Amino acid sequence: MHEFCNIPTTGVPIGGNYHFSLEPNPTCSIKIGYTTTVTISRPTTNEGLLTFGQWLSCEKWEKFQDAKSSNEKATISQETLLQNYKACFPEKSTKRFSSDRPYITQEVKTIVMEKRWLFRHGNTQQANRLKNKLRKVTRKHVNKYIERKVNHLFESKPSQWYNRIKWMTGKEEKGVDFGINEDDVVTANSLNKHLVNIVQSLPPLLSVEVPTPPPESFDFPLISESQVFFKLKRLKRKSITPVDIPVDLIKAFPDYLSGPLSLLFNQVTKRGEYPSFWKNGSITPIPKEDAPNDFSGVRPITMRPIFSKVYESFVAAWLKDRILDKIDPRQFEIC
């Protein structure tokens, strides 16, 4: 013991004890291999929802209505929503340790720090009260996490549910190592070049004229505000692009968004001008195998603006009504 500790010193009594405490003086320190990550998010608060709802109810959309092209309308509407979303819901950074469980929140960490401070200063009575409070708060966040993450994934995406259960039970997941000893920015740029080279290496489509009968005249119906309202109300929680606002925020205010969106959708249909802003997407690499060690082990998934998907759902319904009776019911695959 003398190799690792010096002679201990006496300290003040702890709590209601009359005996002095001993404070060890180690000669060496052990560094715990915990890693910290700082996560930046925009939490949805009641104050932010109230402020965003007040702005949205008073917005006249003057620049949106003055825009002539569909691309300008789509760009202005998206940028206006995103700008006010960032103003109403400011960023918040959260530091987490690698040993933290997923249900550990800042509220739990604050109670733990207060409890340790009280124990350190001999106030054991209040520390025990915080200990009971800590159990209740932790149990509450555990139930919320299970309801929000585990049960939802079990119904929607069973494969992700299984991976989440393995992670919660402490089983280590194999990481992704592309063999590049560079920072994340350099790795992302290299992966981007790899995916671009794959697309550019594909041969172009042959411009061959296929004889087809003259198309039938078809008048696309107008999209009403009520139809857009129900589409927005039934949106599912999915990943969004960096230019989108959260789906929960769209579902909270569909009555204010359905008006300008119906105008935009009808203009796109009438002029046949699909906004180029909707053609831009955010690419996310998805592993094709466990722990891929090179770029060939991932595949790209493109996410496009959410309002473009809402409009395409109307077009898909129109086409389905036109061609469904002309398709053989026995056909299940295109050869």
N, C-alpha and C positions, 0 to 999 in steps of 0.2 A: 504493500500500500504506500510506503514511503516513496516509491518510484513515481507514483502518479499524483499524490496529494501532499500538501504541506500540513503543518499543524493547524487544525481548525480553530476558528475564532468564535467567541460567544456573542450571541445576539440577544435582542429583547424577547421577552416571553410572547408566545403566540396565543391569541384568544384569552380565555380565562385561566390559562395555566400559569403557575407561579415559577416554573422551572425555566431557566435560560435555554435558548435554542442554540444549536451548533450550526455554523456556516462553514462548509468545507471550502478549501482553497485548492482546487486542482492545479497541477503543474502543466497540464496540456489540455487542449480543447479538441473536441470531436465535431467535425463538420457534418451536418446531416445533409444528405444529397437531395434536398428538395429543390424543385425548380418553380419559379413563379412566372405567371402569365398575366398580362394586363389586357382585359377585354373591354372594348369600347362599345357601348350600346346606347340606345335611346329608349328608356323605359316609358311605358304608357301610364301616365298618371291621370288622376281625375281632373287636376287643374289644367293639364295639357289638353285633355279631351274637351273641357269646357271652352278653353280659348280657341281651339281649332274649330269647334262647332259654331262659335260666335262669328269667327271670320268667314266660315263657309256660308252661313246663313245671310250674311251681308254682302257677299261678293257678287258683283254685277257682270263679271266676265267680259269687260268692254274690249280689251285687247284680243280676246278669243273671238269675239263676234266680228271685229274689224278685220281679222286675218282672212285672206282670200283663198289660199290653197289649203288643202287638207293637211299637208305636212306641217304648215305653220300652225294650224289649229291644234294638231296633236302635240307639237313641241311646246307651244305656249301653255296648254292645259297641264301637261306633265311637269314642266318646270315650275309653274305657279303652285301646284299642289306640293311638290317636293320642297320648294323654298319655305312655304308656310309650315310644312310639317317639321322641318328642322328648327324653325323659330319657336314653335309651340312645344316641341319635345327636345330639349337640349341633350347633348351627349353626356354620358356618365361613364367614368372608367372604374373598373372593378378589378382588384388584384386577387388572384387565386393561387393557391399552392397546389403542387401536384398531388399532395396527400389529401386535399379537400374532397369530401364527398359532393356529388352534384346538387344535393339539397341544402348545402351550407350556403346561407345568404349573408349579407352584410349585417342584418339584424342579429343573427346568431353569433357572428364574430364580435359584435359590440357587447353583447351580454357576457360572452366568455372573457373579454378583456376587463370588464367591470368586476366580474367575479374574482379574477386573479388579482386585481388591484386591492380588493377588499381583503382577501386572504393574506396578501403580502403585508398589509398594514394592521393585521390583527382583528379586523371586524368580521368575525366568523358568523355572527348571527345574520347580518344582511347578506353575507356571501351564500349562506345556506338558502335564504329566500330566493336569491337569484338562481341558485342551482335548480330549485323546483320550477322556476319560471323558464329556465333554459330547456328543461325536459318538455314542457308544454309547447314552447315555440318550435323546438326541433321536431316534435311529433306532428305539428301542424304543417310544417314545410315538407316533411316526408310524405304526408298524405297528398299534399298538393302536387308534389313532383310525380308521384305514382299515378295520380289521376290525369295529369297533363301529358306526361311523357309515355309511361309504360302502357296504360290502358288504351290510349289513343293509337299508339303504334301497333298494338296487338290487333286492333280492328282494321287499321288502314294498311300498314306495312309490316307483316309478320317477320320478314327477314331482319329489318332494322330493330324490331322488338327483341329478337333473339340476341343480336349484338349488344343491345343496351343491357339486357339481363346479364350477359357474360361480363360486361364492364362493371356493372354494379356489384357483382359477386367477387370482384378482385382478380379475375383472369386477365392476364396481360394480352393486349392486342399487338399483332405484328405491325410495326411501322412501315412507312414507305421510304425507301432509300434508293434514289436514282443513281447513286455513285458519283454525285457532283459535289465537290467540297467547296461550295460557294454559298452565299446567302440566299434567302428565299426569292429575292427579286431576280437574281441571275438565273436561278432554276426555273422560275416562271417564264422568263423570256425565252429560255432554251426550249421549254416545253411548247410554248406558243409557236416558235419557228418550226418545230417538229410537226405540229398539227397542220400548219399552213403548207408545208412541203407536201404533206399527204394529199391535200385538196388540189394543189397545183399539179401534182403528178398524174391526176386522173385525166383521161382523154376527154376532149369536149364532145358534147352531144352532136350527132349528125343532123344537119339541117335538111331533112328529107321531107318533101311535101307529100302528105298522105291524103288521098282523095276522101273527102268527107261530104256528106249531104249538107245543104244549107241549114244553118241553125234556125231553130224555131224562135219566134218572137216571145220574149218573156219579160214581163214587167216586175221588177223586184218590189216587194211591198215596203211601205214605210215602217220604220222602227219607232214605236211609241215610247214615251217616257216610262210608262208602266212596265213595258217589256224589259227595258234596261234596268228598272228598279228591281224586278224579281231576279234578273241575272246576277246583279251585284249582291243581292241579299243571300244568294245561294252559292256564292263562291267558296271554294274549299281552301283550306290552309295549305299553301304550297310555297316553294321557294320563289323569291322575287328577285328582280334585277336591281342594281344600285340606283336606278332612276325611278323606281316604283315606291309608293307609300305602302305600309303594311296592309295586308288583306283585312285584318280586324278593323282597321280604321275605315276602309272602304265599306265594309258591312255595317258599320255604325252610322254612316251618313249616306245611304243610297238615295234618299229623296233629294238631296242637294246636288248630287253628282249625275243623276239620271238625265237632267235637262241638257246640260252642255254636251254630254256624251251622245245623246240621241241626235242632236244637231250634227255632230261630227260623223257619226255612223251613216246618217242619211246623205250627207255630202259625199262621203267616200263612195257610197253605192251609186249615187246619181251621176257623178263625174267619172267613175271608174278609175280614180286616182288613189292608189294605196299609199299612205304616208311612208316616206323613206325612214322616218324616225322609228316606225314600228318594225322595220326590217333589221335593225341593229339588235344584237343579242349578246348576252354574257355567257361565256363558255366556261364550264366547270369540268375538270378531268375526273372521271369515275374509274376506279380500278376494275380491270377485267378478271383479276385473280388476287389471291391473298398475297400481300406484301410484294408488289411488283418492284423489280430492281432496275428497270429501264423504261423508257418512254413507250415502248411497244406494248406494255402491260396496262395501258390506260386508254380509255375512249372518251371523246368529248361529248358533253351534253350542253345544248344551247338553250338558254332561257331568254325569252323575249318579253317585252312589256306586257303587263297583265291586261291592259285595255285592248290590245290587239287580239288577245285570245278571246275576250268577250265578243268582239265584233265577228271573229271567225266562227264562233259558235252559232251566230245567226245565219251566216253563209252556209255552214254545214247543214243546218236544218232545211234551208231552201233547196239545196242540191239533193238532199235525201228525199224530199217529197217529189222531186222531178225524176229521179233515176231509180228509185226503189222498185217501182213496178216493172222496170225493164231489165232487172237483174234476175238471173235464174236463182231460185231459192236454194238449189243444191250447190251453188257456187260458194266455196268458203276460202278459196286461195286463188291468187293471181299468178299464173305460171309464166 
